[in-house]
Amino acid sequence: MGMNKDKDHHIVPYSIYFNVWLALLALTVITVAVSYIDMRNVAILTAVLIATPRLGGTIVGSLLIALYLCFAVAVTGFFASLLRSIPGTALLTVGVLIALSILGLIPTIRPWLPSELVGGYDALIAGEDFEYWRAVASAVILSAGAIGFSVYRMQRREV
């Protein structure tokens, strides 16, 4: 494929990557150097003030993402039990997960969709209230159903 001068291409020169790498390296060295400065109680107080408000949101948000990943694995298992094709299973799984996200454009259905769990991480870290019970319930029920169906189908399948 040749370069077409009529089309706009955004090509980043290597010097930009090198400069970013140097900046990150310098900031890492500075961070390590500052960590050796004895600030006694100030360092502990600063760490507590930074970490405490976000800790609960981080933990719960991580659990929401883990639940969504379990749901995605259950959907994959569901389609794997129906099909004998790996590409077909992958395409159907990705298609269903994308379709569920698109279905989230309907405001009345959105709180019930497992795809809503992914946005919960950012919202909880930002300090918003936990409003994901419906998405958690639907993800757990749908995952259990998909896993149960998959186990049933796999037990009956001949190898």
Buried (B, 14 or more C-beta within 10 A) or exposed (E): EEEEEEEEEEEEEEEEEEEEEEEEEEEEEEEEEEEEEEEEEEEEEEEEEEEEEBEEBBEBBBBBBEBBEBBBBBBBBBBBBBBEEEEEBBEBBEEBBEEBBEEBEEEEEBBBBBBBBBBBBEBBBEEEEBEBEEBBEBBBEBBEEBBEBBEEBEEEEEE
